[in-house]
């Protein structure tokens, strides 16, 4: 049986893809035919009637087609597309349905085999259940699809209480609806907050049925009894989700005096080992404020109040950005841009003007809709949903005249505990008082992690029940291993700081105890970073991340702007090595003018040097800017390309760089392919530098952003160490430089292993220079080589650490 086809027409390709992904997550079983017609061929905003027509033709299978549109001109494109179709073409309905809710409803109904009329009707009414669920209002909204309360003529009925911890939220509601649609029966659900049609996932979700509340299912028709039985069995089974009565797995107190915080694979995202009293983040607004209706003659004033609140919050972000440092300033500036985005404000205004909602509710709902779409998109975009929530809370707090959520100030050093931190929160942290950070959410590329590393604050993410830690509880965290210990015993405090770390400069140039020189360099992203690295006595720059000048921009910086940025870094290290990495776009660093939006797996997609295949002019302009900046500098400039996988790529980049005037050309080794072909790569380039973060990710098939895979993201894994041995061996035989610029270089114990493997320089955050230098100075080159052999022979990461500790005389390895 043919299904109704769906076409999604939007000005924004990203918005359409995120909305479709969200809708299809609610579809259980075979997906309906669905196509996107969104954006312009050059990646800009707009709609194309010919693309819409082609999409309609693709999904037309005889059951009709529903077209969902976002803005007014999208309607015009859809109507024009229909005019281009043959007279005998499919029955096409262009709906005035809410874009996200309508698509979700249409996808579930179409997948369940509903008719064109049913899909169109449900999609058009999709916003009604949400409106009906909101309190207040003097106008009666169109009711959610529901059956008459009396004399309905049910032929089968039963009831059950919800065991789901989260209640009847969107996922179980969509599963319930699609199952109901599979029976030849008319089914309704009765709840204390209303009676709704069982085939409407949005109507079911907006019942807001909570854990322990009763759902009554009634049906009539040929398969009434079967429908009721199947649906109630699904309810009693909790839709496959765990209920709150399920015990949380915790260590027994008797087993250890220092129970580890109950966490499923927490992930260290900023290195350092600290212990101190905990203090939870001051809570944001817990829920949407009570709704109120605005009188018709007060709408204009309410819109003005809304605009003033948004402007005030944007101004505050800008103020903080002007006083913050480096990454914090960049991220706050980007968040200010999100806050003043015309789309977000327009969506809130529309709710005030059309629904006469008060400004706090209008902005809350508009922001929540955007955040939900971002979360559904996954990846980096999902992490930015925290920024939208922060904007929402600050605008609504301003409108309500209540204190803004923020960082606690207990008057002494503390461990900050939070669900997650928005950039405005993290940038407000004072490294002089915040010892460390523990969060429930976030990942290695979240703003929390980026800023914590830049400020030298240890951080652990993915501690699922961190919010259960009471204030003033003694907590130990290790931002390298991801360890979190509540009430640690005295024998577990080895190496843990109780005071904020001071920046200790490198005491002397990096070398082993017998004089083998190992330059200790710094990773930087700006001129300010470079000046800080110089204060830490770094011997040079081993990684200049040029993409920080490109992030959060709609267009590419001009050559003159790039020259100024590069010159600021080079001038901080006259006569010293400065290794510049060309643009590392893609994956967790998308750039609208360069990368492809909506890649299903961007870490394996168009990133790094691969972006130059379709956009060679961007790389050419960057190389020209680097050469111009180096001509006015006394620095020893080296240039390398990221994400090189083949010898042909290395050769092509070397040719381009040398033609541009670069004297020292290299490539990054971040894939197992590059590691195994290092000898071949070095036939074309002057040096290699290993990005251990990505090399570990690709070797272990463990996403760097996955907080549940911390053990697999450890560069001590034997598979990773053995690849590094191949890199060192090839570089030694070729007589060329092989550096490390990933997080592995910051680990003092691992640094000795890397030197033993043949690595000739180490680059790290400036705060790690002193400890790495001290550890290297205590071991001879021969000891480093024996430590490397022991590590590579070990069967596990833990065994490798212990073996190295034994060789170097360190005793028990740190967890």
N, C-alpha and C positions, 0 to 999 in steps of 0.2 A: 504494500500500500504506500503510495507516494505521500511525502510529508510536505507541509507548507514550507516554502522557501523563505529565507530571511536575508534582507540586504540592509547593511548598516552604513548610512551616509553621514559623514562628519567632516568638518573643516580640518580636524586634526587626526592624522593617522595614528598617533600614539594613543589619543583618547579612545578612538574606535577599537583599537586592538585590546586595550585594557578592559573596556566595557564588554567586548566579546569574550575575553578570557574569564571575566567574572561570571558572565551568564552561563558559559559552558561548564563551569565548575558546579553549577546547580543542576546540570542535566545528568541523569543517571541512565545508562544504557546508550543506545545509538543516538548520535548527535544529528540534529536536523541540518539540511543543507543551508549554509550561511556564508555570505561573502561580504567583504569590506570594500567600500568605494569611498576613500577618504584621502584628503590631502592632495597636493599637487605633485607632478613628477619630479620637481626639483627639491622636494621635501618641505616646501612652504605650506601655508594654510590655504585652504580653498576646496572646492568641489568641482568635479568634471562630469558633465551629463553623459558623455560617451562611456566613461568608466562605469557610471551607474547603470546604463543600459546593458553593458556587457555583463555586469554582476547579476542583473535580473534574469538575463537569458541563461546564465550558468546554473542558477538555483531553481529555475522553473522545471517542475517535474509533473505538472498536471493538477496539483492541488492548490495552486495559487501562490502569490508572493506578497509578503508584507515588507514594506520599506519603512525603516525608522530613521528619522532625521534629527540633527541637533539644532541648527540655527536657520533663520529665515531663508537665506539664499540656498541652503541645502534643499529646501522644499522646491525652489525654482529649478534646481538641477534635476531633482527627481521627476518633477512634472515634465520637464523637457525630454528626459530619457523615455518616459512613457509615450510621448508623442512620436519618438523615433521608432517605437516597436511596431511590428506588424499588427493589423487589425485582429488577426487570429491569435495574438499572443496571450500569455497567461493573464488571469485576473489579478491585477496588481492593486494593492491598497497602500497609499501613502498615509501614515498615521500621525496624528497630532498627539502622540503618546510621549510620556516622559522618557528621555533618552535611555537612561540606565535601567530604571525600573521596568519600562516598557519592553526593552530588549530581554531582560531576565524572564519576564512573564511569557513573552512570545516564544523564547527558546524552549522553556519547559513544556508549554502547551503543544508546540509543534513537534517536539520529540515524542510526546505522548500520543500523537496521531489525531490531534484536534483538527476540526475543520477550519477553513479560512475565516469564516465568520467568528468562530470561537476564539481563535488566536487574536484577531483584530480587536474584538470586544475586550478580551482580558488585558491586552497590552494597553489599550486606550484608558482603561479604568485602573491601571496599575498604581497610580499615585493615590487613589482614593483610600485604600486601607491605611497608608501612612498618615494621611491627613486626618482620617477618622480616629486614629489612635492618639492624636495630639489633643490635649485638653484645651478647653476654651473655644471661643469663636461664636459669633452670633448668626453665622450663616451655616445652613446644613450642607455639608459636602455630599457629593454623590456617594452612596454607601458602597462598601465592599461587596463583591458578589456573595449573596447569601440566600438561603431558602426561607420561605415563610415560617414563622415561629409556630403556628398552630395548624393542626390537621394536615400535616405534610404527607402523611401516609407512609411512614417508614416501614419497610418489610423486614429489616434486620437492624439491631442496635446493640451496642455494648460500650463499656467505658474502661478507662485505665488511667492511672496517674503517671506523670512524666518522671522518669528516673534520671533524665539528662541534667548534668551539672549546669549547663548553660541554657537550659530550657529549650523551647521550640524555636531555635534561631534559623537562619536562612538555609543552611545545608539540610538539616532534617526536614524542614518544611518543604524544600524542593523534592526530596526523596519521597516524602509522603504524597505530594501532589502528583508526581509522575507515576507512582504506584496506583493511586486512585484512578488515574486516567487509563490504566491498562485493563480495567474491568468494565463490562457492559452493565454499568449501574450508575445512578446519580447518587453522589455521596456528599454529606455535609458533616461539619464538625461543630459541636456545641461546647462552649467554654463560658466561664463566668463573665468574660468581657464581650461576648457576642457569638453569633452563629455565622459561619462562612462556608463557602463552597470548597470542597476538599481538593479540587483541581487547581486552586489558585494559590501558588506558593507565597506570593506577597501577602494575600489576605491571611493565610495561616501564620506567617511570621509576625505580622503586626497584631495578632492576638496577644503577643508578648506572654505566652503561657510559660510559667516558671516551673522550676523543679518542685515536684510534689503536688502540683495542681492537676485537676482531673480534666481529661478530654473525653467527650462522648461522641461516638461515631455512629451515624445513622445512614442507611442506604435504602434505595428502592430500585427495582429493575431486575432483569434476569439473573444477574450475578451479585445480588445484594449481600447474601450471606457470606459468599467467598470474599467479597471486598472488605466487609467489616472484620472478618477473621484475620485476613492478611494485614490490614492496617493496624489493628490492635496488637497483633503479635510484634509488629515493627515498633510500636510505641513501647510495649513492655520490655523489648530488647534494648531500648535506649538508642535505636537507630545505629547500633554498633559503637556508640560512644560510651566512655567511662562515666559513671555517676559519682557524686561527691562522697558516697559512702565508701568508695574504693580506697583502701589505706595507701598513704604515701610511703614509699620505701625509704626508710631511714636507718642509719646505723643504730644498733642498740646502745644505750648509754654505757652499759657495763663493758662493752667491747673496747671502748677507748675513752679516756677522759676528755678527748678533744674531738667531739663529733664533727665530721665534715658537714658543711651545709648541704642539705638534701638537694642535689642538683644533678641533672642528667647531662653529663659531659660539658661542664663549663669550659670556657675558652679564654685563655690569657690573651689580651689584645694590646697591652702596654706593659713592658717588662718592669720588674722590681718586686722586692719582697718587703712587706710592711705589716705592722700590727698596731692596732689602736682601737679606741671606742667607736662604735658605729653610730651613725645619725642618718635617719631616713629623710629623703627629699620632702620638702614641704609640699603637700598634695596640690595638684591642679584641681580645677573644678571637676567634681565627681560625676556630674550629670548635667544634662541640658536644664537651664533654669525654667521655672514654671512659665508656661506660655501665656501671652496676653495679646489681645487683638488691639489694633490701632484704629481709632476713629478715622473715618474717611477724610476728614479735614485735617488730620494730623499726619498723613502719610509723607508729605513732602518734608516736614520737620524731622520725622523719624529717619528718613533717608539721609538727611543732612547730618543727623547725629551719628549714623552709621559711618558715613564718610570721614567725619572728624575723628572717630575712634580708630579707624584703620590708619589714618594719617598719623595719629599720635603714636601708634605702635610701630609704624614704619620709621618714624623719626627716632624712636628709642633704639631700634635695631641699628640705624645709621650711626647714632651716637656711640653705641657700644663698639661698632665696627671701627670707628675712628680712633678708639683708645686701645683696641685689642691688637694682638701681634699676629703677623703672618697668616697661618691657616685659619686662626680664629677670626681675623678680620675678613678674610675672603668668604668664609662660610656665613658669617653674619650679614655681609653685604648681599650674598645670594639669597638668604632668607628674607631680607628686606624686599628684594625683588619679587619673591613669591607673595609676600604680604600685600604688595601694591599691584599685583597682577589684576588687570581689568576684568578678566573672566570671573575670578573669585568674587570680587566686589559686585559685579553685575548679577551674579547668581543670587547673592544675598539681597540686593536691591529688588530683584524680581519678586522675591518672597514677600518683601514689605509691600510692594505696589499691588501685586496680584492677590496675595492671600491675607494682606493686612497683618502680617506677623510683626511682633515687636523686633527691633533691631538685634537684641541678643539672640533670640531664637532663629532669626533669619540667617545671621552669620554662622551660628553654631551648625545649622543644618547644611548650609552651603559648603562649609569647610569639611564636615564629616563626609559628605558625598564625594568630594575630591580626594580625601584621605583614603576612603574605601576603594576607590578606583586605583589609587597608587599601590595600595597593599595587594590588590588582586593582580597587579602587573608583575609583582615579585621583583627579585634582584635589588639593584641599587635604588630603583624608583620606590620600592616598598620602604626602604630605610628613610626616604625623604618624607614619608607620611608623618613621621614624628615632627618634622618642621611645621607641617600644616596644622597639626594638633596644637603645637605651641602657639602658633599664630592665632588660632581659634580661641585658646584660653586667655590670651593676653587682650585680644579685642573685646571679648565678652566680659572679662574682668573690668576693663576700662569702662564699658557701657554700664555695668552694674555698680561701679564705684567700690569694688572690693579689692583686697590686696592681691597682687600678682603672685603666682606660684614662683618658687625660686629656691636658691641654695640656703641651707641652714647656716647659722653663725653661732656655734656654741661657745666661742671664745677660747677654744683650744684645738690642737690638731685632731682630726677625726677621719674615719672611713665613711665615705658617702655611699648610701644604699638607695637605689632608685629603680623604677621599672625601666626607664631609659632616660636619656638626657637630650634635650633639644640643644642646638648650638648656642642659643642665648644663655642657657644654663651653664654649659660647659665652659664657655668663654668667661663666665663670671667667677669661675673657681679661682681661688688663690692658692698657688702651689705651696705657699708658706703655712697654710692651715689644712688643706686637703691632702691627707696621706695617701689615699687610694680610693678607687671607685669599684663598686659591685653593682651590676645591673642584671635585670631579668632578661631584657632584650638586647638587640644590637649585635654587631659582628665586627670583624677586623677592619672593614671599610666604612663603618658607621662614623658619623661625626664625633661621637663620644670617643671612639678609639683613636681617630686622627688627632684630635685636640689633646687627649690625654698623653699620647706619645710625644707631641710637640712640647708639652709642659713638663714632661718627665714624671707624670703621675701614674703609678701602677694601676692597671684596671683589668677586671675579669668580667666577661659577659656570659649570658646564658645560664645564670644561676636561677633556676625556675622558681624557687621559693625564697628568694632573697628578701622579699618584703616581710617575711615572717621573723626576720632578725630584729629583735627589740632594740630600741635606742639604748646607747651606752653599754652594749654588749661588746666584750673584747673579741675582735675578729682579726685573723691573720689572712692576708691574701698574697698570692704569688702571681704577678701578671705575666710571668714567663710560662709557667706550667699550667695556669688556670686553677690552682689549688685555692680553696677557701675553707678555713677552719674556724669554727665558732668555739670560743673559750679554749684556746690552745694551751697545751701543757708546756711547762718550762723547757722540756727537751725538744720541743718543736719550734722554738723561737730562733734557732741558729740562722744568722744572716738577715734577720728581719729588723728593719729600721722602725724606730718609734718616733722619729722626727722627720720632717721634710728633708729631702736630699738637697745638698748644696752642689752646685756645679764645680767640680774639682778639675782644674786643667790637667792635661796630660803632662806628667812629670818630665819625661824625656822621650826622644824618638823611639818608635816601636822597634824592638829587637829582642831576640832570645838571649838567654844568659851567656851564650858563647859568641854573641855579637852578630848573629844572622839578622839582617835588617828586614823589617816587615812594616812598610809605611802604614800608619794608622790615619785614615781619612774620615771625612764626615759626609753624611747625606744631608742635602739642603734643598729647599724649594724656592728660595728668594734671596735677594741681597741682604735682607735683615737676618735671615738664617745664616748666611755665609759669615756675616760679621760676628754672630754668636759663636760659630764654629771656630773662628779665629781666636776669640777670647778663651775658648776651651783648648787652645794650642793644637788643634788638628794640623796634621802635616800637609793637608791639601783637601780637595773635594773629590770624593770617589763616586758621587752620584748627585748631579744637579738635575732635579726633576723639572724639566721645562714646562710640563703640562699645567703647572699651577698658574701660569700666566694665561692659559687658555680656558680653564674651567669656568663653568657658570656664565659663559658668554654665548650669545647667539651667533656671533661672527668671529672670524679669525683676526687676531691682533695684527696690525700692520707691521711691516719690516722695521720701521723706525722705533715703534713701541717695543718690539722684541729686542732690538739692539740695546736699548736702554736697560731692559731687564737683565740681559745677559752680562752687560758691562758691569752692573752693580755687583754681581757675584765674582766675576773675574778680578775686579779691583781689590777684593778683600784678600786675595792670595797671590800677590806679585811674586814671580819666580817659582811658584809652586804648581803642582799638578791640579788641574780642574777637569774632571771628566763630565762632559755634558751629554745627557741622554736626549735624543730627539723625541718628538712628541709621542707619548705613550697613551694614545686615545683608545677608547673602547672598553669593554667589560665593565668594571666599576667606575670608569671615567668617561661616560658618554659625552659627545660634543655634537650639538645640532648640525654644525656646518661640515662635519666630517664622518661621523659614524652612522650606522644603520639602526634606526629605532626598531624596537620590537624583536630583536634577534631572540630565538628560543633559548639559546645557550651562549650568551655573549662572551663568556670566558673562553669559549672554543671558537669564537667567530672572528669578525673583522676588528682586529686590535693591533696596536703597536705598528711595526713596519708594514703590516698588511694594508693599513689604510692608504698607503702611498700608491697602491696598485691603481685605484680608481681616482686618487687625488694627488698625482705626483707634484702638482704645482705648490701644494701646501708644504711638502718636505723641501722642495727647492727653495722656497722663500725662507724657510727656517734655516737651512744650511747657509744661505747668503747672509742672514742676520748674524749667525754665529761667527762666520768668518770676519765680517765687518767689526763685530765687537772685539774679537781676538786681535785684530790689527792694531787696536789702540791700547792693548793690554800687555803687561809683562808676564801674565800667567802662562803656564805650559798647558795649552788647550788640547784635550783629547775629546773625540766625539764618537758616540756609539749609538747603535740602533737597537730598540727593544723588540722582543718577540720574533726572533729569528729561528726558523725551523729547518731551513735547507741551506746547502752550500750555494745554490744559485742565488738565494736571497742575500746571503752575505757578500757574494761577489758583486751583485747589482748595487747594493748600498755602498760598498767600498768604491766602486767606479763613480757613482754620483757624488759622494763626499769629496773624493780627490779632485774631481773636475771642478767642484765648487771652491777648492782651495784649502780643504782640511788637511793638515799634515799628519796627524796621528788618528787612525781610523780603527774602530773596534765594533764588536757586536755583543749583545747580551745573550747569555746562555740561560734560558728559562724553560726549555722543553727537554724531555729525555732525548729527542732526536738530536738537538744541538749538542747536548753533553756527549753523546756517543760519537758525534762527528767533529769534535773539537779540533782534532789534528787537521782535518780537511778545511775547516773554517779558517784556521790560522795560516793557511796557504794564501789567503786573500786579504786578511786583516792583520793589524799590528798587535792587537790585544783582545782579550775576552774578559767579560765581567759577569759573574753569576748572580742572578736574582733568585735567592734561595726561597723566597716566599712562593713565587710562581713555580719554580722547579719542584718544590715539595707538593704543591697543589696538583700538578699534572702527573707527577710520578705516582702519587698515592690515590689519584682520582678522588680527591677530597676538596670540595669547594672552599676557598679561603673565607667565604662569608657564612659558612655553615657552623653555627655555634655548637652543634652536637658532634662534630668530628675533630675535636681538639687533639686527640691522641694521634690521628692520622696526619695532622698538620705540623707535626714535630720534625724539624730538620735532622734530628738524631736518628730518624728511621734508617735502618741499614741500607735499604734500597736507595735512598737519597745520598747517603755517604759514599756508596760505591760508585754512583754516577759522578760525584765530586772528585773521586779518586781518578776517574778517567780524564776529567778536565785538567786536573793538576799534572797528571802524567804527560798528557799531550803538550801542555804549555812548557813543561820542563824540557822535553825533547826538542821543541821548536825554539827554545831560548827566548820565549816571549812572555809577557805579563798576563797573569790570570788573577783577577781580583774577585772579592765577594762584596756585594753591596746590599744584600738582604738582611733580614733580622738575625740570621745565624751569626753574623759577624759581631753582634752585640753580646753574645754569650761568652764570657771569659774562658770557660772550660772548653767549649766547642772551638773557640778561636785557636787554641793550641792544636787541636785536631786538624783544622783547616790548613794551618801552616805545614803540618806534617804531611798533608795530602798533596802539597806542591803549590798551594795558593800563595801569591806573592804580595798581596796587599789586602787590607780589610777596611771597609767603610761602614760607618754606623752613625747613630744619633750621637751628638756631642757629649751627652751625659755618660755614655758608656766608654768613652776613650780612656779615662784614667784606670778603671778596673781591668779593662782588656790589656792595657799596656803593662800593668803590674803583674798580671798572670803570665803573660808571655815572657817577661823578664826573669821569671822564676824557673823557667824550663829551658833546657838546651834543645837545639834542633833535633838531635838524635832522640831525645825523650818525646818530642812532638811527633816524630815519625813512628816511634813505637806505640804511642797513644793512638795514632791514626790507624795503624795496623790492627790494634785491639778493637777499636770501634767498628771497623769494617768487618771484622770477623764475628762480631756479636750477633745473636739472632733477633734481638729486640732493641727498641730505643732505650728502654730502662737499663738493659744489660750493657749497652754501649756506653752510657754515661758512667755506670759503675766501673767498667773496665778501664776507662780513661782516668777516673779518679784514683784507681789503684796504681796505674802506671805513673801518674804525676804526684802520687803521695798525698792525695786529697782526702783519703778515707771514704766515708759514705757519700755517695753522690746526692746532690739536692734532688728532691722529688720534682 
